[in-house]
């Protein structure tokens, strides 16, 4: 099986930084995984996913998506085939919910009937009644509703790969739990590959089929949640779990 994403000895440095943002990273993500990238601020989480959709390029090494070196793919073409969700939702404020969701399908040349049907399908998927929400603007939505629209906009053209960069970080706890449940359901039903950046251990353990712990640009552990809890591989992982209240038996103290 061709991996969904591969990093082969990837290093990325930013000008003026004392150390690499990513330091000789090797990683294989199989199709259908929901990988939670976990770590503290500045550890390399966001840089990792931005190398996948070429918002950054590596200084050395190779990043592959579905077996293709991303450096050989036009960045715009690459990004149209990858869903991308960020904390601030990135919705266009001057466009209705329907037009926001329709952005990529429109660029890809879908006909109007197909786009309209897809918009309604996706709004129903996240329990937003199309009759109520398709003509609203982002400013007329709650934070949780905006995040739902941002999520389905990224799904609109049915990409095989979804990148999510702390998408629920600015949402209240109750809404966040609801959105996590929606995400799990969408991932289960779609079978797509999701890579989800978070600094929250509980969120990573709830969502991830695999958890990738990263610190100072280096992978500390890549394992299923139960394995991470039972056998933290490095002092960083042990400290990260302890700081968020997890004991050695995997329970929260």
Buried (B, 14 or more C-beta within 10 A) or exposed (E): EEBBBBBBEBBBBEEEEEEBBBBBBEBEBBBBBBBBBBBBEEBBBBBBBBBBBBBBEBEEBBBBBBEEEBEEBEEEEBBBBBBBBBBBBBBEEEBBBBBBBBBBBBEEEBEEEEBBEBBBBBBEBBEBEBEEBBEBBBEEBEBBBBBBBBBBBBBBBEBBBBBBBBBBBEBEEEBBBBBBEBBBEBBEEBEBBBBBBBBBBEBBBBBBBBBBBBBBBBBBBBBEBEBBBEEBBBEBBBEBBBEBEBEEEEEEE
